[in-house]
Amino acid sequence: MHKPRTWALVADGVRARILRGLEDGAPPSFPPTELISRSRSQHLRDVMSDKPGRTQSSDHSGRRSSLDYGTDPIKEDMRDFAREIVDRLDSHRRARDFARLAIFAAPDMLGTLRQEMSRALKSTVFFERSQNLMHLREDDLRERVVKEIRASFFEGERE
Protein backbone atom coordinates (compact mmCIF):
# COMPACT_ATOMS: atom_id res chain seq x y z
CA MET A 1 0.00 0.00 0.00
CA HIS A 2 1.42 3.39 -0.95
CA LYS A 3 1.47 6.50 1.19
CA PRO A 4 -1.34 8.97 0.72
CA ARG A 5 -0.66 11.87 -1.57
CA THR A 6 -0.46 14.92 0.67
CA TRP A 7 -0.86 18.53 -0.44
CA ALA A 8 -0.85 21.78 1.52
CA LEU A 9 -2.65 25.02 0.82
CA VAL A 10 -0.99 28.19 2.11
CA ALA A 11 -3.08 31.33 1.63
CA ASP A 12 -3.82 34.87 2.62
CA GLY A 13 -6.52 37.11 1.16
CA VAL A 14 -4.83 37.74 -2.20
CA ARG A 15 -2.26 34.96 -2.77
CA ALA A 16 -2.19 31.22 -2.38
CA ARG A 17 0.35 28.46 -2.89
CA ILE A 18 -0.40 24.78 -3.28
CA LEU A 19 2.46 22.53 -2.20
CA ARG A 20 2.34 18.98 -3.54
CA GLY A 21 3.98 15.73 -2.48
CA LEU A 22 4.65 16.41 1.20
CA GLU A 23 5.10 12.79 2.29
CA ASP A 24 8.09 11.99 4.51
CA GLY A 25 11.27 11.90 2.49
CA ALA A 26 9.57 12.99 -0.71
CA PRO A 27 11.76 15.41 -2.63
CA PRO A 28 10.10 18.64 -3.74
CA SER A 29 9.51 17.26 -7.24
CA PHE A 30 6.83 19.79 -8.05
CA PRO A 31 7.17 23.54 -7.69
CA PRO A 32 4.25 25.05 -5.78
CA THR A 33 1.27 26.19 -7.78
CA GLU A 34 0.78 29.89 -7.13
CA LEU A 35 -2.62 31.54 -7.39
CA ILE A 36 -3.07 35.29 -7.23
CA SER A 37 -6.39 37.04 -6.71
CA ARG A 38 -7.66 39.24 -9.52
CA SER A 39 -8.01 41.96 -6.90
CA ARG A 40 -4.44 42.49 -5.82
CA SER A 41 -5.22 45.01 -3.09
CA GLN A 42 -6.33 44.44 0.47
CA HIS A 43 -6.57 48.14 1.22
CA LEU A 44 -10.08 49.47 1.45
CA ARG A 45 -8.94 52.92 0.33
CA ASP A 46 -7.78 51.44 -3.01
CA VAL A 47 -10.98 49.48 -3.61
CA MET A 48 -13.26 52.34 -2.58
CA SER A 49 -11.40 55.16 -4.36
CA ASP A 50 -14.22 55.31 -6.91
CA LYS A 51 -17.30 56.49 -5.05
CA PRO A 52 -20.49 54.52 -5.74
CA GLY A 53 -22.36 57.63 -6.89
CA ARG A 54 -25.43 59.60 -5.94
CA THR A 55 -29.14 59.08 -6.32
CA GLN A 56 -32.04 61.46 -6.95
CA SER A 57 -34.86 61.55 -4.41
CA SER A 58 -38.17 60.14 -5.67
CA ASP A 59 -40.34 62.59 -3.69
CA HIS A 60 -39.83 65.59 -6.04
CA SER A 61 -37.85 67.47 -3.40
CA GLY A 62 -34.81 67.35 -5.64
CA ARG A 63 -32.60 66.19 -2.80
CA ARG A 64 -29.71 63.96 -3.67
CA SER A 65 -28.00 61.52 -1.39
CA SER A 66 -24.96 59.34 -1.76
CA LEU A 67 -25.16 55.59 -2.27
CA ASP A 68 -23.50 53.23 0.16
CA TYR A 69 -21.61 50.10 -0.69
CA GLY A 70 -23.92 47.11 -0.23
CA THR A 71 -21.16 44.83 0.98
CA ASP A 72 -17.55 45.01 2.07
CA PRO A 73 -15.57 44.92 -1.21
CA ILE A 74 -12.50 43.41 0.46
CA LYS A 75 -14.51 40.50 1.90
CA GLU A 76 -16.23 39.97 -1.45
CA ASP A 77 -12.86 39.80 -3.21
CA MET A 78 -11.60 37.35 -0.60
CA ARG A 79 -14.72 35.21 -0.98
CA ASP A 80 -14.33 35.17 -4.78
CA PHE A 81 -10.68 34.20 -4.43
CA ALA A 82 -11.53 31.47 -1.90
CA ARG A 83 -14.08 30.05 -4.39
CA GLU A 84 -11.40 30.03 -7.09
CA ILE A 85 -8.99 28.15 -4.79
CA VAL A 86 -11.66 25.68 -3.65
CA ASP A 87 -12.75 25.02 -7.25
CA ARG A 88 -9.16 24.27 -8.23
CA LEU A 89 -8.62 21.96 -5.24
CA ASP A 90 -11.96 20.22 -5.79
CA SER A 91 -11.11 19.43 -9.40
CA HIS A 92 -7.77 17.92 -8.28
CA ARG A 93 -9.56 15.97 -5.55
CA ARG A 94 -12.00 14.52 -8.09
CA ALA A 95 -9.02 13.58 -10.28
CA ARG A 96 -7.51 11.86 -7.20
CA ASP A 97 -4.35 13.94 -7.43
CA PHE A 98 -4.26 14.16 -3.63
CA ALA A 99 -5.83 12.29 -0.73
CA ARG A 100 -4.95 14.56 2.21
CA LEU A 101 -4.90 18.32 2.49
CA ALA A 102 -3.26 20.58 5.09
CA ILE A 103 -4.31 24.22 5.25
CA PHE A 104 -2.27 27.16 6.54
CA ALA A 105 -4.20 30.39 6.06
CA ALA A 106 -4.56 33.86 7.50
CA PRO A 107 -7.44 33.82 10.02
CA ASP A 108 -10.02 35.61 7.84
CA MET A 109 -9.10 33.52 4.81
CA LEU A 110 -9.28 30.27 6.77
CA GLY A 111 -12.85 31.05 7.83
CA THR A 112 -13.81 31.97 4.28
CA LEU A 113 -12.25 28.79 2.88
CA ARG A 114 -14.18 26.67 5.39
CA GLN A 115 -17.44 28.29 4.27
CA GLU A 116 -16.74 27.70 0.58
CA MET A 117 -15.50 24.09 0.78
CA SER A 118 -17.64 21.18 -0.30
CA ARG A 119 -18.22 18.37 2.16
CA ALA A 120 -16.07 16.07 0.01
CA LEU A 121 -13.14 18.49 0.02
CA LYS A 122 -13.49 19.06 3.77
CA SER A 123 -13.18 15.31 4.28
CA THR A 124 -9.63 15.42 2.87
CA VAL A 125 -8.47 18.11 5.34
CA PHE A 126 -6.38 16.48 8.05
CA PHE A 127 -4.62 19.58 9.39
CA GLU A 128 -5.51 23.27 9.73
CA ARG A 129 -3.50 26.15 11.11
CA SER A 130 -4.70 29.74 11.35
CA GLN A 131 -1.36 31.19 10.34
CA ASN A 132 -0.16 33.32 7.42
CA LEU A 133 3.02 31.83 5.95
CA MET A 134 2.89 33.58 2.55
CA HIS A 135 5.92 35.72 3.43
CA LEU A 136 8.25 32.68 3.38
CA ARG A 137 10.48 31.75 0.43
CA GLU A 138 9.53 28.58 -1.46
CA ASP A 139 12.06 26.21 0.14
CA ASP A 140 11.56 27.70 3.62
CA LEU A 141 7.81 27.39 3.18
CA ARG A 142 7.94 23.68 2.34
CA GLU A 143 10.26 23.00 5.29
CA ARG A 144 8.04 24.97 7.70
CA VAL A 145 4.83 23.28 6.55
CA VAL A 146 6.28 19.79 6.96
CA LYS A 147 7.75 20.72 10.36
CA GLU A 148 4.42 22.13 11.63
CA ILE A 149 2.50 19.05 10.51
CA ARG A 150 5.00 16.65 12.09
CA ALA A 151 5.12 18.61 15.36
CA SER A 152 1.35 18.54 15.61
CA PHE A 153 1.18 14.77 15.22
CA PHE A 154 3.98 14.17 17.74
CA GLU A 155 2.17 16.37 20.27
CA GLY A 156 -0.99 14.32 19.74
CA GLU A 157 0.89 11.08 20.47
CA ARG A 158 2.21 12.43 23.80
CA GLU A 159 -1.25 13.25 25.15
PyMOL commands that set and color helices and strands:
alter all, ss='L'
color gray80, all
select helices_A, chain A and resi 44-47+73-94+107-116+119-122+138-158
alter helices_A, ss='H'
color red, helices_A
select strands_A, chain A and resi 6-11+15-20+33-36+54-56+64-66+100-105+125-130
alter strands_A, ss='S'
color yellow, strands_A
deselect
rebuild
show_as cartoon
